[in-house]
Amino acid sequence: MAVRRTITVSITQEQDDLIKACLHSGHFASTSEVVRAALRLLQRDEIAQQVRKPRPASSKGTMHG
């Protein structure tokens, strides 16, 4: 298992309410689990955006003039 470290973050009341709702649903056992799940989704979204990002056209084989 990966080494874990403790951090402190500031969140809005709406974000706190969402975390509490996730805990109340029973899908998560702790705030840390909710945050880790959210970070995994963020990471997945970032990777998906990179894959969809258009690549610059290569200058090889193009004619200028």
C-alpha positions as CSV (number, residue, x, y, z in Angstrom):
1,M,0.0,0.0,0.0
2,A,1.2,3.5,-0.8
3,V,2.6,5.7,2.0
4,R,-0.1,8.2,3.1
5,R,0.4,11.6,4.5
6,T,-2.0,13.9,6.3
7,I,-2.9,17.3,4.9
8,T,-5.3,20.1,5.9
9,V,-7.6,21.7,3.3
10,S,-10.2,24.4,3.4
11,I,-13.5,23.6,1.8
12,T,-16.8,25.4,1.3
13,Q,-20.0,24.5,3.2
14,E,-21.4,23.0,0.1
15,Q,-18.3,20.7,-0.3
16,D,-18.6,19.8,3.4
17,D,-22.3,18.9,2.9
18,L,-21.4,16.8,-0.1
19,I,-18.8,14.9,2.0
20,K,-21.3,14.4,4.8
21,A,-23.9,13.1,2.3
22,C,-21.4,10.6,0.9
23,L,-20.6,9.4,4.4
24,H,-24.3,9.2,5.3
25,S,-25.0,7.1,2.1
26,G,-22.7,4.4,3.4
27,H,-20.6,4.3,0.3
28,F,-17.6,5.7,2.1
29,A,-16.3,5.0,5.6
30,S,-14.3,8.2,6.1
31,T,-13.7,11.7,4.7
32,S,-10.4,10.5,3.5
33,E,-12.1,7.9,1.3
34,V,-14.3,10.5,-0.2
35,V,-11.4,12.8,-1.0
36,R,-9.3,10.0,-2.5
37,A,-12.2,9.0,-4.7
38,A,-12.6,12.6,-5.8
39,L,-8.9,12.8,-6.6
40,R,-9.0,9.6,-8.6
41,L,-11.9,11.1,-10.7
42,L,-10.0,14.3,-11.2
43,Q,-6.9,12.3,-12.3
44,R,-9.0,10.2,-14.7
45,D,-10.6,13.4,-16.1
46,E,-7.2,15.1,-16.6
47,I,-5.9,12.0,-18.5
48,A,-9.0,11.9,-20.7
49,Q,-8.6,15.6,-21.5
50,Q,-5.0,15.0,-22.5
51,V,-6.0,12.2,-24.8
52,R,-8.7,14.3,-26.5
53,K,-6.4,17.4,-26.9
54,P,-5.6,17.9,-30.6
55,R,-1.9,17.5,-31.3
56,P,-0.1,20.2,-33.3
57,A,0.3,19.4,-37.0
58,S,3.8,18.2,-37.8
59,S,5.8,20.4,-40.2
60,K,7.3,17.2,-41.8
61,G,6.1,16.6,-45.3
62,T,4.3,19.9,-45.7
63,M,5.0,22.3,-48.5
64,H,5.6,25.9,-47.9
65,G,5.1,28.5,-50.5
